[in-house]
Amino acid sequence: MKKSKFFAVIGGIGVAALSIFLISADHIDAPAVAGTTADITDFYAFQGENNGNFVFAANVQGLLAPGQPTSQAVFDETVLVEINIDNNNDLKEDLVIQAIKRGDSMYFFGPSAPAMQGLESTIATSARRSVKISTKDDVQITEKDGMKFFAGPREDPFFFDFNQYNAILAGTAGGFNNPGADTFAGTNVLSIVIEVPKSMIPGGVAGVNPFAPNTPIYNVWVEAKRKI
């Protein structure tokens, strides 16, 4: 099995507990990665329109101009985006789905057991799938092995009054305005979207979700990792 070089974590981490979904975001406020090609903005995990599927959407590089004519030059070939799936509630990844740009395409690997757990990763390239990276005028979605893949610019879906947030932190404002100003309105992020049959993600822990005791829960998080 051919494998890539190791990667070391440099990106922020977005976390989702997937019974339906829960969201956490970084969004340009992590000093170590803000403004870099590894800056995670949002991560979403939810049941697909086909209720036999899960959908994972990882967004990176916020505040991109909406008129961005192409995304091929923006996704970074040295940054691996890795979706980690914990299916037994021990808070360690049991399965990973990896995405990395090569040329004008995004390549995907998994879901499969990681070669190692933690802050370093290798890419096992034995089961490769890909999609051409979309542009504003050329949207591409690939279907293979029951999975669907997309990579390209999309309008930022996250609503947040970032300037008011900073004012609150600085002590110059007492709270958020109603309505607030959406700092990210009209800007783009780079999205990586994967739809996966639930049958490819076995496990999940039942009985711990107070809202749906019979629904298995998975802990899911995303990392951006740079080649070393």
Buried (B, 14 or more C-beta within 10 A) or exposed (E): EEEBEBBEBBBBBBBBBBBBBEBBBBBBBBEEBEEBBBBBBBBBBBBBEEEEBBBBBBBBBBBBEEEBEBBBEBBBEEBBBBBBBBBEBEEEBBBBBBBBBEEBBBBBBBBBEBBEBEEBBBBBEEEEBBBBBBBBEEEBBBEEEEBBBBBBBBEBEBEBBBEBBEBBEEEEBEEBEEEBEBBBEEBBBBBBBBBBBBEBBEEBBEEEBEEEEEBBBBBBBBBBBBBE
